[in-house]
Amino acid sequence: MTQLRINVADLLHHPGARRALHLECAVPDFEGAAARVDAADPMTIDVVLEHVSDGIVVHGRVQGTWRSNCSRCLRDIANEFALAVRELFEPNPLEGETYPLGDETVDLEAVLRDTVLLELPVAPLCRDDCAGICPSCGIDRNESRCSCVTHELDPRWAALQDLQL
């Protein structure tokens, strides 16, 4: 993605130089275990690029929207996120710790993907008190009540029912 590949030649030739960067752009789809960031939803990137002795430090914030289905009632949900970013780009990156500084450019796509995917919820909920769907009749318990009795016991505990205390 060319908009996320930033030329930093001017910074590399001046130690201590810094540049503010503001981007509003679409990013490729980022898909986590249960939530995703769609390419159709633009992300706002406000960062500062700074030349340090090891390379280029990128620090600031990234904002956008993640989408998913509620883990309990399966409704479509969308929530916004605002995350801090602070990463180092260097000529000889350490695997899993820093990012490559290649040909006087930094590619923010990998940084954004890693930052956002780590913060996406594993079991998203439409609201904290979501009642979910009835396992017997399938009615959405957030909208109405059902008369189903859900007293299924785990068969491993069934023998304890016969105990007289």
C-alpha positions in Angstrom: 0.0 0.0 0.0 1.8 3.1 -1.2 0.1 5.6 1.1 1.5 3.8 4.1 5.0 3.6 2.7 6.6 6.8 3.9 9.9 8.3 2.5 12.2 9.3 5.4 15.3 10.3 3.4 15.1 13.9 4.8 15.0 12.6 8.4 17.9 10.1 7.9 20.3 12.9 6.7 19.6 15.0 9.7 20.1 13.4 13.2 17.4 14.4 15.6 15.1 15.5 12.9 11.4 14.9 13.3 8.3 15.2 11.1 4.6 15.0 12.1 2.4 12.9 9.8 -1.4 12.8 9.5 -3.0 10.3 7.3 -6.7 9.3 6.7 -6.6 6.2 4.5 -8.1 2.8 3.9 -5.9 -0.1 5.0 -6.1 -3.7 3.9 -8.6 -5.9 5.8 -7.2 -6.8 9.2 -8.9 -9.9 10.5 -8.6 -11.1 14.1 -10.0 -14.2 15.8 -13.5 -12.7 16.2 -13.3 -9.1 14.9 -12.0 -7.3 11.9 -11.1 -3.9 10.4 -12.5 -3.5 6.9 -10.7 -1.8 4.1 -13.9 0.2 3.6 -13.5 1.9 7.0 -10.8 4.6 6.8 -8.2 4.8 9.6 -6.8 8.0 11.0 -3.1 7.9 11.7 -1.4 10.8 13.7 2.2 10.0 14.3 5.6 11.7 14.6 8.6 10.2 12.8 11.9 10.9 14.5 15.5 10.1 13.6 17.3 8.4 16.5 20.7 6.8 16.6 19.2 3.3 15.8 16.9 4.4 13.0 13.4 6.0 12.9 11.0 5.9 15.8 7.3 6.2 14.9 5.1 7.3 17.8 1.5 8.6 18.0 -2.0 7.3 17.7 -4.1 5.3 15.3 -7.9 5.5 15.2 -10.5 3.5 13.4 -13.5 1.2 13.6 -13.6 -2.6 14.2 -16.6 -4.7 13.2 -17.9 -8.1 14.4 -20.9 -10.1 15.5 -21.9 -10.3 19.2 -20.6 -13.5 20.7 -23.9 -14.0 22.5 -26.7 -12.8 20.2 -24.9 -12.6 16.8 -26.0 -9.0 16.1 -23.7 -6.9 13.9 -21.6 -4.5 16.0 -19.1 -1.8 15.3 -16.9 0.0 17.8 -14.2 2.6 17.5 -10.7 2.2 18.7 -7.9 4.7 19.5 -4.5 3.1 20.1 -1.0 4.3 20.9 1.8 3.4 18.5 5.5 3.5 19.4 7.8 1.4 17.2 11.4 1.5 15.9 12.4 1.0 12.3 16.0 0.1 11.9 18.3 -1.2 9.1 18.9 -4.6 10.9 15.6 -5.3 12.6 15.3 -7.8 15.5 12.7 -10.4 14.7 9.4 -9.6 16.5 10.8 -6.5 18.2 11.6 -3.9 15.5 10.6 -3.2 11.9 12.8 -3.0 8.8 14.0 0.4 7.6 14.4 -0.2 3.9 15.7 2.1 1.1 15.0 5.3 3.1 11.3 4.3 3.7 9.2 3.0 6.5 6.2 0.9 5.8 3.5 1.6 8.4 1.2 -1.2 7.3 2.8 -3.9 9.4 2.9 -1.6 12.5 -0.8 -0.8 12.1 -1.7 -4.5 11.6 0.3 -5.6 14.6 -1.0 -2.8 16.9 -4.7 -3.2 15.9 -4.9 -7.0 15.8 -3.5 -7.3 19.3 -6.3 -5.0 20.6 -9.3 -6.6 18.8 -11.7 -8.3 21.2 -11.6 -12.1 21.3 -15.3 -12.4 22.3 -17.0 -9.1 21.3 -20.3 -8.2 22.9 -23.0 -5.8 21.7 -23.3 -4.7 25.4 -22.0 -6.0 28.7 -25.4 -7.3 29.8 -26.3 -9.1 26.5 -28.6 -12.0 27.4 -27.9 -13.9 24.1 -30.0 -16.4 22.3 -32.1 -19.1 24.0 -30.4 -22.5 23.2 -33.8 -24.2 23.1 -36.1 -22.0 21.0 -33.6 -19.6 19.4 -35.3 -16.4 20.5 -33.2 -13.3 21.2 -33.4 -12.8 24.9 -32.6 -9.1 24.6 -35.9 -8.5 22.8 -38.3 -10.8 24.5 -38.6 -13.6 27.1 -39.2 -17.2 26.4 -40.7 -19.9 28.6 -38.0 -22.5 28.0 -36.6 -24.3 31.0 -32.9 -24.6 30.9 -31.9 -26.9 33.7 -29.6 -29.2 31.8 -27.2 -30.8 34.2 -23.7 -31.9 33.2 -24.0 -35.7 33.1 -20.8 -36.0 35.1 -22.6 -34.5 38.1 -25.8 -36.5 37.8 -24.8 -39.1 40.4 -24.6 -36.3 43.0 -28.4 -35.7 42.6 -29.1 -39.0 44.4 -27.2 -38.1 47.5 -29.2 -37.5 50.6 -27.6 -35.1 53.0 
